[in-house]
Structures are given as C-alpha cells and as structure tokens.
C-alpha cells in the first residue's frame, strides 16, 4: 500500500475518534438551557467528522483516479537522500527547544547555528564561529531591544 | 474614492511605511530567489516581526511587499539557473532559461522586470477599481451568505488542486477545519477536544502551524535533496537593453496577461501558478506560426506572458482577502492570520472602518513595484550573487528563523516541540503528495466559518437558512459542482497532463 493510503488510514482513524467524541461524548456535559439552542458545540464537528471520514475513505480505497507523477523526493528510497542530516537537524531542533530556557538565548542559539552547519558538513571553524556569534548577537539585539520581547540571554544560574 | 486615495498615499508615503515597502521587497526578492523557498515560508517567518510592530498598515505593507518581491525574485533564479524559487515562476523558466543560455540573460531579466512591473501595477490599478465595488456588494451579505461563500472558497481550492488530487485537498481542508475546532470557541465558552491538556485550551497557534506546514518541510526537502543548480553560460550578466521592436512585441502580451492574470488571481484556489501557466499557454496559442516555434527556445513573448500574469495574479489575490475577508490561497491565508492577530478583520467593513489600511496597501503596491523595478534593473547582477550563499549556512539559519518565529509568537518552549512534531507530520504529508495549503486555509477559516454557521442557525432556528435564502442555496450548489465536476472530468480525461497547482 502506498504511503498516501497509509496516511489516509491514519486520518480515517483520527476522524473516527474525533467523530466519536463529537457524536457520543461531547453532548453529555451540555447545560440544559443550551440544549434548546439550534446549534450545539458539537454540531459543526459532527458535520466535519462525516466529511473527513468520506474523504479519507475515498483516498484509502483509491476511488479517485490519480495520474502517477514523479514526486520531488521518492519516499521509498529515503536512504538515497541525506536522511541522516535531516534527522540530526530535527534532533538538534528538539534539543534547542529544550535548552532555550535553561541555557539562555545566546549560548543555545550560537551552538545551534554552529552545530547545524557542522551537521551539513561544514568544517571551516574560522568562518562558522564568527558568523554564528555575530548573527546570534544581532538577532538577540533586534528581538530584545527593537521588538521589545524579553529573552533570557544567559544561562539561568548566571542571573537575568 | 479620491479621498481614500489621498489617505492611502499619505499613509504609504510616511517614512516608516516607505522603509517597510523597500525592506519587504528586498527580503522577498532575496529569499524568493533561493530555490526551494516559496513566498509562504518567507511570509510565515516574517509574521512575528510584522505582528510585534503593532501597526496593521505597516505590517500588511511589509508582508505584501515580501509576497510580490518573492514572485519577482523567483523569476531571477528561473532565468539564470532554471531552478525556480517559487512555483509561480516555473513557467518563466520555459523561455527565460533558453534566453540565458544564448547569452541573453541580461535581456531576459529586463523583460522579466518590465513585465512584472507592468503586471503588478496594472493589477494594483484593477484592485483599486474592483475591490470597492465588490465590497459594496459584500455589505449586503448575511452570515448565511458568508458561510456559503467560505464553503465555495474552500471547495474551489480543492477543485483547483489538480488532477486526482481533489480528495486529498478536500481531506486536508477538513483536517484544517477539525484542527480549528480544538480549544475554546468564542461562541460556547466551552473547551472542545483539548483532551484535558491545558496548553490546548487556546487552540493551536496559527504561526506555529504556518511554519510547520511550509517553512520546515521546505527546509527539510532542501536538506534531503540538495538542488543542483548550474549557472548558465559564463554567469556574466550584460546588455540589459531591449530594442524598440522587442518592446512593441511584448507590449500587447503584457497588457493581455496582466488582465487575465488578475482575474485568475481573484478566483479562490487559482493563484500565481495557474495564472502563469495559463498565460503562457494562451500566448503560445494566439501567436503567429513563426512565433509559436520560438516558444520554449527563448521567445521574449513566452517570458513576458507568465511574468506579467503571475504578478497580476498575486495582486488579484488581495481582492477576496480585502473585500470578503476570505483568503483564496495559502499566502493570503497567512496574511489574514496576521491581520486578525493585529486586531483588524478584513472584509467589507475594512474600507469603512480602516480606510487608511486598505488604501495604504494598494498605494504601497505601486511604490513597491517601482522599487522592484529600480532594484532589479541595475542591481540584478549583484543581487544574483545571493544565489551562491552556501547551503551549509543557509539551512541552519532558515531552521533557526522558523523556531524563532514560533517562539516569539507564543513565548513558550513547548510551542517549539509542537512545531517540530507538526513539521515532521507535514513532511510526511508532502512525501505522499498531499497539498498543505488547504490545511492552513481551512484552519484559518474554520473559526469564522463556524461562527457564521452558528449565527445563521440561530437566526433561522435550524438549517432553514439554506433554502430560505436563495443566494446561500445558489452558492452552496456552486460549491458542490466545483467539487464534483473535476473528479468527473478527471475520469474522462485520464491522460491529461499532471496538475500544476501548488505553492501559492
């Protein structure tokens, strides 16, 4: 089964769970006076769940004729592409999200930029380090001083 | 109207807004040039900046400048590298790249710049005429018609999605609408589908979603598969002049395609991409036999047609956004989200309540097109240098700006994890050839759609509004036809060329 139909199966599952919540569980807690209303909080979701189930079933069963076209990236041969780099970068983004508060903006961002280009194969540290440091400082200055959004610059134990 | 024009001119000519136009056009041109990054990603990244500025006119001027700047810049990489930066400029590479290979890169860039300028300016002129007319009609609309209009818009987006893609586009739209119902709606003051998670009480963040849908997958695609871009010829760009005869040849093309492109841009779902392909096809068909052979081998007409059409379409897509408050494309959906975040609701009341925003944006389009022309003609050889920025530096910065955008918007590190999670999902969807723009449009329209639906349900005490208001019924029938017709036609013409609609 092709990837698009697997995804349709997952989406069908999501729509069914969503629909179950909308049709059967949501109205339980509705206040009595709201029951007299022609529209309930669950009305719109009910309609959506039906449409979602129909659309995902059409894709799942392949009812609509599709012309096979060459995708930009063939997911069946993911290994041929720079998959490792992409996964490392995603992991780096998660690490950045977790470090941003505890380590402060300046440290985590310059590390992110340096490691990012390192993962992509850059080895010229003499170019990488200054670019990362300058860019980090400029962005921090712009966000903090010009846009006025507070971002903790240094690690928490440093103060600030 | 004259009064409006003057208000707009006054606002647009303030120092801050002039800087916004110039800045927006520059950023758009630079990033639009980079192969693989579309206008939606750039605008998504720019939104936090625009929102924190706090001034809606300045924000919209900046974002609009980025939008048409990106379409403008995309043509440069189409011509020089045969690697379109933006889907809307793919058609420009058909004739632009052969011209560059014949050593006429300078001439091709000039033709593109002039055609884009004319397309953008004529588009802005038409916008000035049609938007007020349409918005006075739109004032007659009830919430029932609004609801129906949004249904038409969403189904048109699905219908234009291309052959064999209708169900997928529909699915993505519904998914967007479903995601919009998560959180606490204004109508019921009741948290829905939050699964008890406090962070979901206010729903999904629109900026996070926009970044995750466009910027992140595009960056990941660049990582996975580096574009091999080869410069044409010796890379030297010289001889920017075009002769009088050539100017005479392209003038009618530009005129026709600006008009046609604008009206295609107004239609929901059919943006700059469709306009440029259609413009190219139409001009090839009506050209004389000798000229027809030139198409694809470096015809200036073949370059001028998509260039004026895509810029005019990009301006045309502002008509439904500004007059009805209904975005017809992913890009205008993002603009709508930014405006709502700035406490401005686009729609027929916009011209009455905030005339300075409405007119300033239109006026800034003229200024922006002029800026782009000035920027492009003499400076293009230098700007094209940006194409040689090594990707090792470019990609970490794109990822960083994506993260920053989501963080600044919410000031919440959990949002970053959500961004990465949604980004991975969006990349998987992109692998499987699901269009992502309908999801975001559905997400942004979802809240409004439900509000209007609920209001009409309450007014008519049930769904009677569908048959008691002929206009609503008519619109809903149109929506149904739009969805059913293409799949019916696709069955008949299986061998038709692949659909081309994505990316704006």
Interface residues (C-beta under 8 A of the other chain):
Chain A: X2 X3 X4 X6 X7 X8 X11 X14 X15 X18 X21 X26 X34 X37 X38 X39 X41 X42 X43 X44 X45 X48 X49 X51 X52 X55 X56 X58 X59 X63 X64 X65 X66 X67 X69 X71 X72 X73 X75 X78 X81 X82 X83 X85 X86 X89 X90 X93 X94 X96 X97 X98 X100 X101 X109 X112 X113 X116 X117 X120 X121 X122 X131 X135 X139 X143 X147 X148 X149
Chain B: X49 X52 X53 X163 X164 X165 X166 X167 X168 X170 X171 X174 X175 X177 X178 X181 X185 X187 X188 X190 X192 X193 X220 X221 X223 X224 X225 X226 X390 X391 X392 X393 X395 X396 X397 X399 X400 X403 X404 X407 X408 X411 X413 X416 X417 X419 X420 X423 X424 X428 X429 X431 X432 X433 X434 X450 X453 X454 X457 X458 X460 X461 X462 X487 X490 X491 X494 X495 X496 X498
